Amino acid sequence: MTRPHRRRPEACPPTLHERTSPSSLAVVPSLPMKPPSYCAGGWEQRWHPLLREWVVFSAHRQNRPWTGEQVATSASGQSDYDPECYLCPGNTRVSALKNQNYQGVYVFDNDRPSISFDAPTDLSPPTGLYRNKPATGLTRVLCYSPLHNLTMAELDTAQVVDVVREWQNQTRLLGEMPGITSVTIFENKGEICGMSNPHPHGQIYATNFVYKTVESHLQAAEEHHAQTGRILFQDILAAELEDATRIVAQNDTMVAFVPYFARFSYEIYIAPKRSVAHITALNEQEATDLATLLHEVLVRLDNLWSMPFPYLLMLQQAPLDGAEYPLFHFHIALYPPLRAPELRKYVAAHEIGGGNFLADTMPEVKAAELRATSTTHYTQR
């Protein structure tokens, strides 16, 4: 018997199950039905329009038995100055250079860069079908505050505004340098995210290459526009605002939401309501609104379990190669690795090898949890 055709969006490939022809399946005995409690929660595939892939949701597994690793909370109660910290004001770094006695944000070239203009450019060609090319650029460290024992969530809003302004400034400065085609700004917060120093800081990579996620977003946006005449991220925002169940917070010009296709439990996008390709295109009010909403989201995350909430933060912006990118929509993406206070989201073999993320929770539930938290940091109550 032929399965009836089911319509799907033009850009969507068959779901995982549909890729197998029914005629090729062996007949197996039906499994006994599981009790309703086993099937409670979301259990489906959802299309990720920016990466053009399916995300598998199995939220009924969130409370499965677990005897594996549990994550320890990051140490607290540190001093606001650490004489051994290479990021604190006035201290000497590994390069023997001395930090200024800074009072606000502070930027310097990374002493141990992973990307550098000093990287070799005269490379030996590999054998066979393999290819290589130089990876060059510049990396910088951006300290958010002179105080060693704070996180961005614990800064006041005006200090976060200063951070956003410096993000704009560095994007502008580095984007004008010869040989730079992309400026990537990010933060790894928390020991389980690979944070090497608890002093509040992020990093900036200015490179001669464009990261794959940005390329994927661009390709998806171009395909969507060719098919619909519309901007992809604007359609995402329209769907999120219409549904509203995944909205965490918003203000006049910005919106924060757990996307319909979130791969991590508390994955959050913070985006301007109008499309701009780079953070530098935000006007003064938008930059202030972005900082205000980012700060609120980070406070809500910390308040969820009254602990410093670990996360990976990434500014997603278009290349800086001189071309125009009207279809790209700048946004901040937060990828917190925890799915419960002491449990991280592990990427399993079938996800790495198979290429599809499996999510343990539903975005609607996680957004509701965050909306229910206070906007006053738990350390100040």
Secondary structure, 3 states (H helix, E strand, C coil): CCCCCCCCCCCCCCCCHHHCCHHHCCCCCCCCCCCHHHHCCCEEEEEECCCCEEEEEEHHHCCCCCCCCCCCCCCCCCCCCCCCCCCCCCCECCCCCECCCCCCCEEEECCCCCCCCCCCCCCCCCCCCCCCCCCCEEEEEEECCCCCCCCHHHCCHHHHHHHHHHHHHHHHHHHCCCCCCEEEEEEEECHHHCCCCCCCEEEEEEECCCCHHHHHHHHHHHHHHHHHCCCHHHHHHHHHHHHCCCEEEECCCEEEECCCCCCCCCCEEEEECCCCCCHHHCCHHHHHHHHHHHHHHHHHHHHHHCCCCCEEEEEECCCCCCCCCCCCCCEEEEECCEEECCEECCCCHHHHHHCCCEECCCHHHHHHHHHCCCCCCHHHC
